[in-house]
């Protein structure tokens, strides 16, 4: 259970001092800058040209894709799922959000799957 003395009650619980807000803003900006720097560095590495063991030149993206594919071919399920997801072939998931008569769901599903263009 929380220590009652440490809980801030009422309207005061959402108030920050100017110093706290400033520190939070600076920390947020710094984290955003680090994420941007990481993204840019990774993009450069993906575009860079490398030479494989047979002397063939590949971009970083091509080399990683080849390794990912090799792993999938060896039975690595995570590699397979990554490839499947990347190419947009994820399985369709059915999610029922509310109590609906199954006959209605079947009728709508049939209508969607059997549409004619």
N, CA, C and O atoms as a Tinker XYZ file with bonds, in Angstrom:
   468  protein
     1  N      0.840000   -1.186000    0.000000    73     2
     2  CA     0.000000    0.000000    0.000000    64     1     3
     3  C      0.879000    1.241000    0.000000    63     2     4     5
     4  O      1.940000    1.248000    0.624000    81     3
     5  N      0.451000    2.291000   -0.693000    73     3     6
     6  CA     1.220000    3.523000   -0.812000    64     5     7
     7  C      1.272000    4.258000    0.524000    63     6     8     9
     8  O      0.339000    4.191000    1.325000    81     7
     9  N      2.357000    4.943000    0.740000    73     7    10
    10  CA     2.519000    5.762000    1.922000    64     9    11
    11  C      1.660000    7.008000    1.737000    63    10    12    13
    12  O      1.913000    7.809000    0.836000    81    11
    13  N      0.647000    7.176000    2.585000    73    11    14
    14  CA    -0.316000    8.278000    2.455000    64    13    15
    15  C      0.360000    9.651000    2.455000    63    14    16    17
    16  O     -0.164000   10.590000    1.856000    81    15
    17  N      1.504000    9.782000    3.111000    73    15    18
    18  CA     2.195000   11.071000    3.168000    64    17    19
    19  C      2.767000   11.462000    1.804000    63    18    20    21
    20  O      2.944000   12.647000    1.523000    81    19
    21  N      3.058000   10.464000    0.952000    73    19    22
    22  CA     3.684000   10.743000   -0.337000    64    21    23
    23  C      2.666000   11.007000   -1.441000    63    22    24    25
    24  O      3.047000   11.405000   -2.542000    81    23
    25  N      1.398000   10.796000   -1.175000    73    23    26
    26  CA     0.376000   11.006000   -2.192000    64    25    27
    27  C     -0.031000   12.473000   -2.237000    63    26    28    29
    28  O     -0.241000   13.096000   -1.196000    81    27
    29  N     -0.140000   13.020000   -3.436000    73    27    30
    30  CA    -0.577000   14.398000   -3.610000    64    29    31
    31  C     -2.051000   14.342000   -3.965000    63    30    32    33
    32  O     -2.448000   13.653000   -4.905000    81    31
    33  N     -2.862000   15.071000   -3.205000    73    31    34
    34  CA    -4.305000   14.998000   -3.383000    64    33    35
    35  C     -4.845000   16.215000   -4.115000    63    34    36    37
    36  O     -4.234000   17.284000   -4.119000    81    35
    37  N     -5.994000   16.028000   -4.727000    73    35    38
    38  CA    -6.740000   17.140000   -5.321000    64    37    39
    39  C     -6.061000   17.737000   -6.524000    63    38    40    41
    40  O     -5.390000   17.043000   -7.286000    81    39
    41  N     -6.243000   19.048000   -6.691000    73    39    42
    42  CA    -5.739000   19.747000   -7.865000    64    41    43
    43  C     -4.221000   19.801000   -7.912000    63    42    44    45
    44  O     -3.647000   19.932000   -8.993000    81    43
    45  N     -3.565000   19.703000   -6.776000    73    43    46
    46  CA    -2.107000   19.822000   -6.725000    64    45    47
    47  C     -1.391000   18.636000   -7.367000    63    46    48    49
    48  O     -0.199000   18.727000   -7.658000    81    47
    49  N     -2.087000   17.533000   -7.592000    73    47    50
    50  CA    -1.392000   16.339000   -8.076000    64    49    51
    51  C     -0.889000   16.491000   -9.513000    63    50    52    53
    52  O     -0.015000   15.725000   -9.919000    81    51
    53  N     -1.401000   17.447000  -10.306000    73    51    54
    54  CA    -0.968000   17.615000  -11.681000    64    53    55
    55  C     -0.087000   18.843000  -11.882000    63    54    56    57
    56  O      0.256000   19.163000  -13.020000    81    55
    57  N      0.279000   19.523000  -10.836000    73    55    58
    58  CA     1.068000   20.737000  -10.970000    64    57    59
    59  C      2.559000   20.400000  -10.904000    63    58    60    61
    60  O      2.998000   19.627000  -10.053000    81    59
    61  N      3.321000   20.992000  -11.812000    73    59    62
    62  CA     4.763000   20.855000  -11.811000    64    61    63
    63  C      5.362000   22.231000  -11.619000    63    62    64    65
    64  O      4.771000   23.235000  -12.018000    81    63
    65  N      6.526000   22.280000  -11.012000    73    63    66
    66  CA     7.220000   23.559000  -10.913000    64    65    67
    67  C      7.808000   23.876000  -12.276000    63    66    68    69
    68  O      7.934000   22.988000  -13.119000    81    67
    69  N      8.164000   25.114000  -12.498000    73    67    70
    70  CA     8.775000   25.531000  -13.755000    64    69    71
    71  C     10.072000   24.768000  -13.976000    63    70    72    73
    72  O     10.391000   24.380000  -15.100000    81    71
    73  N     10.812000   24.558000  -12.906000    73    71    74
    74  CA    12.082000   23.828000  -13.007000    64    73    75
    75  C     11.847000   22.369000  -13.413000    63    74    76    77
    76  O     12.570000   21.833000  -14.253000    81    75
    77  N     10.836000   21.729000  -12.815000    73    75    78
    78  CA    10.517000   20.338000  -13.174000    64    77    79
    79  C     10.081000   20.232000  -14.629000    63    78    80    81
    80  O     10.497000   19.321000  -15.344000    81    79
    81  N      9.249000   21.160000  -15.060000    73    79    82
    82  CA     8.773000   21.150000  -16.439000    64    81    83
    83  C      9.929000   21.377000  -17.406000    63    82    84    85
    84  O      9.995000   20.741000  -18.458000    81    83
    85  N     10.829000   22.272000  -17.057000    73    83    86
    86  CA    11.976000   22.568000  -17.900000    64    85    87
    87  C     12.888000   21.346000  -18.016000    63    86    88    89
    88  O     13.355000   21.026000  -19.109000    81    87
    89  N     13.146000   20.664000  -16.901000    73    87    90
    90  CA    13.973000   19.457000  -16.916000    64    89    91
    91  C     13.327000   18.371000  -17.769000    63    90    92    93
    92  O     14.003000   17.678000  -18.529000    81    91
    93  N     12.016000   18.233000  -17.632000    73    91    94
    94  CA    11.299000   17.229000  -18.416000    64    93    95
    95  C     11.357000   17.526000  -19.899000    63    94    96    97
    96  O     11.548000   16.622000  -20.713000    81    95
    97  N     11.194000   18.776000  -20.247000    73    95    98
    98  CA    11.256000   19.180000  -21.649000    64    97    99
    99  C     12.641000   18.963000  -22.238000    63    98   100   101
   100  O     12.771000   18.499000  -23.371000    81    99
   101  N     13.678000   19.298000  -21.471000    73    99   102
   102  CA    15.050000   19.095000  -21.939000    64   101   103
   103  C     15.355000   17.618000  -22.107000    63   102   104   105
   104  O     15.983000   17.223000  -23.089000    81   103
   105  N     14.917000   16.792000  -21.155000    73   103   106
   106  CA    15.152000   15.355000  -21.231000    64   105   107
   107  C     14.421000   14.758000  -22.438000    63   106   108   109
   108  O     14.958000   13.891000  -23.128000    81   107
   109  N     13.218000   15.217000  -22.682000    73   107   110
   110  CA    12.437000   14.737000  -23.823000    64   109   111
   111  C     13.114000   15.114000  -25.139000    63   110   112   113
   112  O     13.196000   14.292000  -26.051000    81   111
   113  N     13.592000   16.335000  -25.239000    73   111   114
   114  CA    14.272000   16.794000  -26.457000    64   113   115
   115  C     15.558000   16.006000  -26.686000    63   114   116   117
   116  O     15.881000   15.656000  -27.821000    81   115
   117  N     16.285000   15.728000  -25.619000    73   115   118
   118  CA    17.528000   14.953000  -25.724000    64   117   119
   119  C     17.241000   13.525000  -26.179000    63   118   120   121
   120  O     17.955000   12.992000  -27.028000    81   119
   121  N     16.218000   12.909000  -25.629000    73   119   122
   122  CA    15.847000   11.546000  -26.022000    64   121   123
   123  C     15.424000   11.521000  -27.493000    63   122   124   125
   124  O     15.773000   10.595000  -28.225000    81   123
   125  N     14.685000   12.524000  -27.919000    73   123   126
   126  CA    14.249000   12.614000  -29.314000    64   125   127
   127  C     15.453000   12.767000  -30.238000    63   126   128   129
   128  O     15.500000   12.151000  -31.303000    81   127
   129  N     16.430000   13.587000  -29.835000    73   127   130
   130  CA    17.641000   13.778000  -30.630000    64   129   131
   131  C     18.422000   12.476000  -30.744000    63   130   132   133
   132  O     18.922000   12.149000  -31.820000    81   131
   133  N     18.536000   11.720000  -29.633000    73   131   134
   134  CA    19.258000   10.445000  -29.665000    64   133   135
   135  C     18.574000    9.440000  -30.583000    63   134   136   137
   136  O     19.248000    8.713000  -31.313000    81   135
   137  N     17.224000    9.388000  -30.554000    73   135   138
   138  CA    16.489000    8.481000  -31.447000    64   137   139
   139  C     16.716000    8.859000  -32.908000    63   138   140   141
   140  O     16.882000    7.988000  -33.762000    81   139
   141  N     16.723000   10.159000  -33.189000    73   139   142
   142  CA    16.948000   10.625000  -34.559000    64   141   143
   143  C     18.355000   10.261000  -35.016000    63   142   144   145
   144  O     18.539000    9.789000  -36.138000    81   143
   145  N     19.353000   10.475000  -34.154000    73   143   146
   146  CA    20.734000   10.132000  -34.491000    64   145   147
   147  C     20.876000    8.630000  -34.764000    63   146   148   149
   148  O     21.562000    8.232000  -35.706000    81   147
   149  N     20.237000    7.809000  -33.952000    73   147   150
   150  CA    20.283000    6.358000  -34.139000    64   149   151
   151  C     19.639000    5.981000  -35.475000    63   150   152   153
   152  O     20.185000    5.176000  -36.228000    81   151
   153  N     18.482000    6.565000  -35.760000    73   151   154
   154  CA    17.787000    6.282000  -37.014000    64   153   155
   155  C     18.655000    6.657000  -38.207000    63   154   156   157
   156  O     18.753000    5.887000  -39.163000    81   155
   157  N     19.287000    7.830000  -38.167000    73   155   158
   158  CA    20.143000    8.275000  -39.267000    64   157   159
   159  C     21.358000    7.365000  -39.428000    63   158   160   161
   160  O     21.735000    7.038000  -40.553000    81   159
   161  N     21.970000    6.957000  -38.331000    73   159   162
   162  CA    23.127000    6.057000  -38.392000    64   161   163
   163  C     22.738000    4.711000  -38.987000    63   162   164   165
   164  O     23.470000    4.158000  -39.808000    81   163
   165  N     21.597000    4.186000  -38.580000    73   163   166
   166  CA    21.134000    2.912000  -39.126000    64   165   167
   167  C     20.808000    3.035000  -40.613000    63   166   168   169
   168  O     21.118000    2.128000  -41.387000    81   167
   169  N     20.187000    4.140000  -41.023000    73   167   170
   170  CA    19.895000    4.347000  -42.439000    64   169   171
   171  C     21.186000    4.386000  -43.261000    63   170   172   173
   172  O     21.234000    3.840000  -44.363000    81   171
   173  N     22.227000    5.026000  -42.732000    73   171   174
   174  CA    23.515000    5.077000  -43.432000    64   173   175
   175  C     24.110000    3.674000  -43.568000    63   174   176   177
   176  O     24.620000    3.317000  -44.630000    81   175
   177  N     24.048000    2.889000  -42.509000    73   175   178
   178  CA    24.587000    1.528000  -42.555000    64   177   179
   179  C     23.795000    0.642000  -43.506000    63   178   180   181
   180  O     24.375000   -0.213000  -44.175000    81   179
   181  N     22.482000    0.830000  -43.578000    73   179   182
   182  CA    21.662000    0.039000  -44.486000    64   181   183
   183  C     21.949000    0.378000  -45.952000    63   182   184   185
   184  O     21.850000   -0.488000  -46.822000    81   183
   185  N     22.300000    1.626000  -46.222000    73   183   186
   186  CA    22.580000    2.058000  -47.589000    64   185   187
   187  C     24.018000    1.775000  -48.015000    63   186   188   189
   188  O     24.308000    1.701000  -49.209000    81   187
   189  N     24.920000    1.618000  -47.047000    73   187   190
   190  CA    26.337000    1.397000  -47.325000    64   189   191
   191  C     26.522000    0.092000  -48.098000    63   190   192   193
   192  O     25.749000   -0.852000  -47.934000    81   191
   193  N     27.548000    0.050000  -48.935000    73   191   194
   194  CA    27.828000   -1.146000  -49.726000    64   193   195
   195  C     28.862000   -2.016000  -49.013000    63   194   196   197
   196  O     29.869000   -1.520000  -48.507000    81   195
   197  N     28.595000   -3.312000  -48.984000    73   195   198
   198  CA    29.474000   -4.292000  -48.351000    64   197   199
   199  C     29.823000   -5.353000  -49.386000    63   198   200   201
   200  O     29.145000   -5.472000  -50.407000    81   199
   201  N     30.878000   -6.124000  -49.129000    73   199   202
   202  CA    31.264000   -7.227000  -50.003000    64   201   203
   203  C     31.118000   -8.521000  -49.219000    63   202   204   205
   204  O     31.648000   -8.641000  -48.114000    81   203
   205  N     30.391000   -9.506000  -49.792000    73   203   206
   206  CA    30.198000  -10.778000  -49.093000    64   205   207
   207  C     31.393000  -11.708000  -49.315000    63   206   208   209
   208  O     32.372000  -11.323000  -49.955000    81   207
   209  N     31.311000  -12.923000  -48.788000    73   207   210
   210  CA    32.413000  -13.890000  -48.852000    64   209   211
   211  C     32.774000  -14.284000  -50.280000    63   210   212   213
   212  O     33.913000  -14.675000  -50.536000    81   211
   213  N     31.832000  -14.190000  -51.212000    73   211   214
   214  CA    32.092000  -14.543000  -52.604000    64   213   215
   215  C     32.506000  -13.327000  -53.445000    63   214   216   217
   216  O     32.675000  -13.441000  -54.659000    81   215
   217  N     32.666000  -12.181000  -52.808000    73   215   218
   218  CA    33.082000  -10.977000  -53.516000    64   217   219
   219  C     31.937000  -10.186000  -54.126000    63   218   220   221
   220  O     32.165000   -9.204000  -54.832000    81   219
   221  N     30.724000  -10.600000  -53.862000    73   219   222
   222  CA    29.551000   -9.901000  -54.396000    64   221   223
   223  C     29.252000   -8.671000  -53.543000    63   222   224   225
   224  O     29.313000   -8.728000  -52.315000    81   223
   225  N     28.931000   -7.568000  -54.198000    73   223   226
   226  CA    28.621000   -6.331000  -53.478000    64   225   227
   227  C     27.137000   -6.279000  -53.153000    63   226   228   229
   228  O     26.287000   -6.525000  -54.008000    81   227
   229  N     26.842000   -5.951000  -51.885000    73   227   230
   230  CA    25.463000   -5.854000  -51.395000    64   229   231
   231  C     25.324000   -4.624000  -50.520000    63   230   232   233
   232  O     26.276000   -4.213000  -49.856000    81   231
   233  N     24.127000   -4.031000  -50.520000    73   231   234
   234  CA    23.870000   -2.975000  -49.546000    64   233   235
   235  C     23.638000   -3.633000  -48.189000    63   234   236   237
   236  O     23.439000   -4.846000  -48.111000    81   235
   237  N     23.663000   -2.854000  -47.140000    73   235   238
   238  CA    23.377000   -3.384000  -45.812000    64   237   239
   239  C     21.999000   -4.012000  -45.752000    63   238   240   241
   240  O     21.814000   -5.060000  -45.134000    81   239
   241  N     21.031000   -3.373000  -46.395000    73   239   242
   242  CA    19.669000   -3.906000  -46.426000    64   241   243
   243  C     19.640000   -5.267000  -47.112000    63   242   244   245
   244  O     19.003000   -6.198000  -46.618000    81   243
   245  N     20.325000   -5.389000  -48.249000    73   243   246
   246  CA    20.361000   -6.665000  -48.969000    64   245   247
   247  C     21.043000   -7.752000  -48.147000    63   246   248   249
   248  O     20.585000   -8.894000  -48.119000    81   247
   249  N     22.135000   -7.398000  -47.479000    73   247   250
   250  CA    22.871000   -8.378000  -46.675000    64   249   251
   251  C     22.021000   -8.874000  -45.505000    63   250   252   253
   252  O     21.977000  -10.072000  -45.228000    81   251
   253  N     21.355000   -7.961000  -44.831000    73   251   254
   254  CA    20.506000   -8.339000  -43.696000    64   253   255
   255  C     19.328000   -9.186000  -44.175000    63   254   256   257
   256  O     18.965000  -10.176000  -43.540000    81   255
   257  N     18.739000   -8.790000  -45.293000    73   255   258
   258  CA    17.623000   -9.547000  -45.841000    64   257   259
   259  C     18.049000  -10.967000  -46.178000    63   258   260   261
   260  O     17.318000  -11.918000  -45.899000    81   259
   261  N     19.226000  -11.119000  -46.777000    73   259   262
   262  CA    19.730000  -12.452000  -47.116000    64   261   263
   263  C     19.937000  -13.302000  -45.860000    63   262   264   265
   264  O     19.577000  -14.479000  -45.842000    81   263
   265  N     20.509000  -12.716000  -44.821000    73   263   266
   266  CA    20.733000  -13.454000  -43.566000    64   265   267
   267  C     19.408000  -13.824000  -42.912000    63   266   268   269
   268  O     19.256000  -14.931000  -42.394000    81   267
   269  N     18.457000  -12.907000  -42.934000    73   267   270
   270  CA    17.138000  -13.171000  -42.361000    64   269   271
   271  C     16.479000  -14.327000  -43.099000    63   270   272   273
   272  O     15.894000  -15.216000  -42.482000    81   271
   273  N     16.579000  -14.307000  -44.425000    73   271   274
   274  CA    16.000000  -15.374000  -45.232000    64   273   275
   275  C     16.684000  -16.711000  -44.933000    63   274   276   277
   276  O     16.015000  -17.739000  -44.826000    81   275
   277  N     18.013000  -16.700000  -44.798000    73   275   278
   278  CA    18.743000  -17.928000  -44.455000    64   277   279
   279  C     18.260000  -18.496000  -43.125000    63   278   280   281
   280  O     18.064000  -19.704000  -42.991000    81   279
   281  N     18.070000  -17.623000  -42.151000    73   279   282
   282  CA    17.595000  -18.070000  -40.842000    64   281   283
   283  C     16.199000  -18.680000  -40.941000    63   282   284   285
   284  O     15.919000  -19.701000  -40.314000    81   283
   285  N     15.330000  -18.059000  -41.723000    73   283   286
   286  CA    13.978000  -18.588000  -41.910000    64   285   287
   287  C     14.044000  -19.968000  -42.575000    63   286   288   289
   288  O     13.303000  -20.876000  -42.198000    81   287
   289  N     14.918000  -20.122000  -43.551000    73   287   290
   290  CA    15.057000  -21.395000  -44.249000    64   289   291
   291  C     15.589000  -22.500000  -43.325000    63   290   292   293
   292  O     15.345000  -23.684000  -43.559000    81   291
   293  N     16.310000  -22.105000  -42.287000    73   291   294
   294  CA    16.827000  -23.075000  -41.308000    64   293   295
   295  C     15.780000  -23.430000  -40.259000    63   294   296   297
   296  O     16.033000  -24.261000  -39.387000    81   295
   297  N     14.607000  -22.807000  -40.338000    73   295   298
   298  CA    13.535000  -23.119000  -39.395000    64   297   299
   299  C     13.344000  -22.111000  -38.280000    63   298   300   301
   300  O     12.575000  -22.362000  -37.352000    81   299
   301  N     14.026000  -20.976000  -38.347000    73   299   302
   302  CA    13.878000  -19.943000  -37.332000    64   301   303
   303  C     12.510000  -19.275000  -37.517000    63   302   304   305
   304  O     12.307000  -18.496000  -38.449000    81   303
   305  N     11.582000  -19.595000  -36.618000    73   303   306
   306  CA    10.208000  -19.107000  -36.729000    64   305   307
   307  C     10.139000  -17.589000  -36.629000    63   306   308   309
   308  O      9.361000  -16.963000  -37.350000    81   307
   309  N     10.931000  -16.986000  -35.756000    73   307   310
   310  CA    10.904000  -15.519000  -35.622000    64   309   311
   311  C     11.332000  -14.842000  -36.928000    63   310   312   313
   312  O     10.758000  -13.829000  -37.327000    81   311
   313  N     12.345000  -15.414000  -37.588000    73   311   314
   314  CA    12.784000  -14.862000  -38.870000    64   313   315
   315  C     11.666000  -14.996000  -39.896000    63   314   316   317
   316  O     11.399000  -14.062000  -40.651000    81   315
   317  N     11.014000  -16.153000  -39.926000    73   315   318
   318  CA     9.889000  -16.360000  -40.841000    64   317   319
   319  C      8.782000  -15.343000  -40.575000    63   318   320   321
   320  O      8.258000  -14.737000  -41.509000    81   319
   321  N      8.424000  -15.153000  -39.304000    73   319   322
   322  CA     7.358000  -14.213000  -38.953000    64   321   323
   323  C      7.726000  -12.780000  -39.338000    63   322   324   325
   324  O      6.870000  -12.012000  -39.776000    81   323
   325  N      8.996000  -12.424000  -39.174000    73   323   326
   326  CA     9.459000  -11.086000  -39.553000    64   325   327
   327  C      9.315000  -10.880000  -41.057000    63   326   328   329
   328  O      8.842000   -9.836000  -41.505000    81   327
   329  N      9.725000  -11.877000  -41.827000    73   327   330
   330  CA     9.596000  -11.791000  -43.286000    64   329   331
   331  C      8.125000  -11.695000  -43.678000    63   330   332   333
   332  O      7.738000  -10.836000  -44.470000    81   331
   333  N      7.317000  -12.580000  -43.119000    73   331   334
   334  CA     5.887000  -12.604000  -43.449000    64   333   335
   335  C      5.245000  -11.257000  -43.134000    63   334   336   337
   336  O      4.468000  -10.734000  -43.932000    81   335
   337  N      5.566000  -10.705000  -41.990000    73   335   338
   338  CA     5.001000   -9.421000  -41.583000    64   337   339
   339  C      5.484000   -8.294000  -42.500000    63   338   340   341
   340  O      4.699000   -7.425000  -42.883000    81   339
   341  N      6.754000   -8.308000  -42.848000    73   339   342
   342  CA     7.335000   -7.262000  -43.682000    64   341   343
   343  C      6.702000   -7.221000  -45.065000    63   342   344   345
   344  O      6.500000   -6.146000  -45.629000    81   343
   345  N      6.391000   -8.388000  -45.608000    73   343   346
   346  CA     5.799000   -8.415000  -46.950000    64   345   347
   347  C      4.278000   -8.339000  -46.908000    63   346   348   349
   348  O      3.625000   -8.448000  -47.945000    81   347
   349  N      3.708000   -8.152000  -45.717000    73   347   350
   350  CA     2.271000   -7.923000  -45.590000    64   349   351
   351  C      1.419000   -9.168000  -45.686000    63   350   352   353
   352  O      0.289000   -9.113000  -46.171000    81   351
   353  N      1.948000  -10.295000  -45.229000    73   351   354
   354  CA     1.188000  -11.534000  -45.304000    64   353   355
   355  C      0.857000  -12.093000  -43.924000    63   354   356   357
   356  O      0.795000  -13.307000  -43.733000    81   355
   357  N      0.649000  -11.201000  -42.974000    73   355   358
   358  CA     0.246000  -11.651000  -41.636000    64   357   359
   359  C     -1.120000  -12.320000  -41.715000    63   358   360   361
   360  O     -1.968000  -11.903000  -42.505000    81   359
   361  N     -1.341000  -13.348000  -40.910000    73   359   362
   362  CA    -2.664000  -13.980000  -40.910000    64   361   363
   363  C     -3.708000  -13.018000  -40.351000    63   362   364   365
   364  O     -3.407000  -12.184000  -39.497000    81   363
   365  N     -4.922000  -13.145000  -40.838000    73   363   366
   366  CA    -6.017000  -12.311000  -40.371000    64   365   367
   367  C     -6.459000  -12.826000  -39.009000    63   366   368   369
   368  O     -6.640000  -14.029000  -38.816000    81   367
   369  N     -6.629000  -11.918000  -38.083000    73   367   370
   370  CA    -7.101000  -12.295000  -36.754000    64   369   371
   371  C     -8.540000  -11.848000  -36.602000    63   370   372   373
   372  O     -8.905000  -10.732000  -36.972000    81   371
   373  N     -9.347000  -12.735000  -36.054000    73   371   374
   374  CA   -10.738000  -12.388000  -35.775000    64   373   375
   375  C    -10.831000  -11.961000  -34.316000    63   374   376   377
   376  O    -10.394000  -12.673000  -33.412000    81   375
   377  N    -11.405000  -10.797000  -34.114000    73   375   378
   378  CA   -11.569000  -10.286000  -32.754000    64   377   379
   379  C    -13.034000   -9.903000  -32.582000    63   378   380   381
   380  O    -13.566000   -9.094000  -33.343000    81   379
   381  N    -13.671000  -10.477000  -31.595000    73   379   382
   382  CA   -15.051000  -10.124000  -31.293000    64   381   383
   383  C    -15.026000   -9.121000  -30.156000    63   382   384   385
   384  O    -14.542000   -9.417000  -29.064000    81   383
   385  N    -15.553000   -7.931000  -30.419000    73   383   386
   386  CA   -15.508000   -6.860000  -29.440000    64   385   387
   387  C    -16.763000   -6.851000  -28.572000    63   386   388   389
   388  O    -16.703000   -6.489000  -27.397000    81   387
   389  N    -17.874000   -7.239000  -29.134000    73   387   390
   390  CA   -19.124000   -7.193000  -28.390000    64   389   391
   391  C    -19.879000   -8.499000  -28.606000    63   390   392   393
   392  O    -19.534000   -9.297000  -29.478000    81   391
   393  N    -20.885000   -8.694000  -27.820000    73   391   394
   394  CA   -21.737000   -9.864000  -27.975000    64   393   395
   395  C    -22.620000   -9.665000  -29.198000    63   394   396   397
   396  O    -23.542000   -8.849000  -29.180000    81   395
   397  N    -22.337000  -10.408000  -30.257000    73   395   398
   398  CA   -23.109000  -10.317000  -31.485000    64   397   399
   399  C    -23.483000  -11.734000  -31.890000    63   398   400   401
   400  O    -22.701000  -12.671000  -31.731000    81   399
   401  N    -24.671000  -11.868000  -32.405000    73   399   402
   402  CA   -25.148000  -13.167000  -32.854000    64   401   403
   403  C    -24.197000  -13.705000  -33.926000    63   402   404   405
   404  O    -23.866000  -12.991000  -34.873000    81   403
   405  N    -23.757000  -14.954000  -33.783000    73   403   406
   406  CA   -22.808000  -15.554000  -34.718000    64   405   407
   407  C    -23.350000  -15.582000  -36.144000    63   406   408   409
   408  O    -22.569000  -15.490000  -37.091000    81   407
   409  N    -24.664000  -15.707000  -36.323000    73   407   410
   410  CA   -25.255000  -15.704000  -37.663000    64   409   411
   411  C    -24.982000  -14.382000  -38.384000    63   410   412   413
   412  O    -24.732000  -14.364000  -39.589000    81   411
   413  N    -25.032000  -13.276000  -37.633000    73   411   414
   414  CA   -24.762000  -11.964000  -38.221000    64   413   415
   415  C    -23.292000  -11.865000  -38.619000    63   414   416   417
   416  O    -22.970000  -11.367000  -39.698000    81   415
   417  N    -22.410000  -12.335000  -37.756000    73   415   418
   418  CA   -20.978000  -12.319000  -38.063000    64   417   419
   419  C    -20.710000  -13.138000  -39.315000    63   418   420   421
   420  O    -19.972000  -12.699000  -40.197000    81   419
   421  N    -21.305000  -14.331000  -39.401000    73   419   422
   422  CA   -21.107000  -15.194000  -40.563000    64   421   423
   423  C    -21.616000  -14.526000  -41.836000    63   422   424   425
   424  O    -20.977000  -14.621000  -42.884000    81   423
   425  N    -22.760000  -13.852000  -41.751000    73   423   426
   426  CA   -23.352000  -13.182000  -42.911000    64   425   427
   427  C    -22.453000  -12.044000  -43.406000    63   426   428   429
   428  O    -22.237000  -11.899000  -44.609000    81   427
   429  N    -21.934000  -11.245000  -42.481000    73   427   430
   430  CA   -21.058000  -10.131000  -42.847000    64   429   431
   431  C    -19.753000  -10.673000  -43.423000    63   430   432   433
   432  O    -19.267000  -10.182000  -44.442000    81   431
   433  N    -19.187000  -11.685000  -42.769000    73   431   434
   434  CA   -17.948000  -12.277000  -43.251000    64   433   435
   435  C    -18.127000  -12.845000  -44.659000    63   434   436   437
   436  O    -17.253000  -12.678000  -45.510000    81   435
   437  N    -19.237000  -13.506000  -44.905000    73   435   438
   438  CA   -19.529000  -14.070000  -46.218000    64   437   439
   439  C    -19.648000  -12.957000  -47.258000    63   438   440   441
   440  O    -19.138000  -13.082000  -48.372000    81   439
   441  N    -20.319000  -11.878000  -46.890000    73   439   442
   442  CA   -20.487000  -10.754000  -47.811000    64   441   443
   443  C    -19.136000  -10.127000  -48.165000    63   442   444   445
   444  O    -18.905000   -9.770000  -49.321000    81   443
   445  N    -18.255000   -9.991000  -47.192000    73   443   446
   446  CA   -16.940000   -9.383000  -47.414000    64   445   447
   447  C    -16.070000  -10.294000  -48.265000    63   446   448   449
   448  O    -15.431000   -9.831000  -49.210000    81   447
   449  N    -16.038000  -11.574000  -47.946000    73   447   450
   450  CA   -15.176000  -12.511000  -48.651000    64   449   451
   451  C    -15.659000  -12.830000  -50.052000    63   450   452   453
   452  O    -14.858000  -13.215000  -50.904000    81   451
   453  N    -16.928000  -12.680000  -50.305000    73   451   454
   454  CA   -17.461000  -13.037000  -51.610000    64   453   455
   455  C    -17.868000  -11.824000  -52.445000    63   454   456   457
   456  O    -18.740000  -11.924000  -53.308000    81   455
   457  N    -17.229000  -10.670000  -52.184000    73   455   458
   458  CA   -17.523000   -9.471000  -52.955000    64   457   459
   459  C    -17.057000   -9.638000  -54.382000    63   458   460   461
   460  O    -16.041000  -10.284000  -54.639000    81   459
   461  N    -17.788000   -9.064000  -55.302000    73   459   462
   462  CA   -17.405000   -9.072000  -56.714000    64   461   463
   463  C    -17.076000   -7.648000  -57.099000    63   462   464   465
   464  O    -17.837000   -6.718000  -56.835000    81   463
   465  N    -15.918000   -7.499000  -57.732000    73   463   466
   466  CA   -15.470000   -6.151000  -58.150000    64   465   467
   467  C    -16.164000   -5.661000  -59.380000    63   466   468
   468  O    -15.891000   -4.553000  -59.843000    81   467
